[in-house]
Amino acid sequence: MGFEDLMEHVARGFELIGVAVLMAGLVWAVVAALRLWRGGEGRRAYQSLRELFGGALLLGLEVLVAADLIRTVAVSPTLASVAVLGLIVLIRTFLSFSLQVEIDGVPPWRRALTSGATVMSRAAERARPTAD
């Protein structure tokens, strides 16, 4: 197994991790929302679902970009593959920006810096049922 084959496997591993993050994030978001929904907190359940899954999408996109970077830089560093990577990163950056604005409700320059993991941890805190 050569270096390129190894890096292809590493990139594939990152892609699998990215997909696992997305799937686990969806399950986590639905479970947290259902717990709130059963507690009679429909609005908080909906908000929790959006924030948790949005955070999982952001985190998953970051991992998938890492897979694309590894594949492009280590496996096939041609001008065409770098151009495709640039387009992919541009699209994913736009998606991340849009998701972040949707989750936070404000543009990035009007809030503190956050990452997908920060959004998910904040949403998980809010998703805990309140003990009245």
Secondary structure, DSSP 8 states (H G I E B T S, - for coil): --HHHHHHHHHHHHHHHHHHHHHHHHHHHHHHHHHHHHTT-HHHHHHHHHHHHHHHHHHHHHHHHHHHHHIIIII---HHHHHHHHHHHHHHHHHHHHHHHHHHSS-GGGS----HHHHHHHHHHHHS----
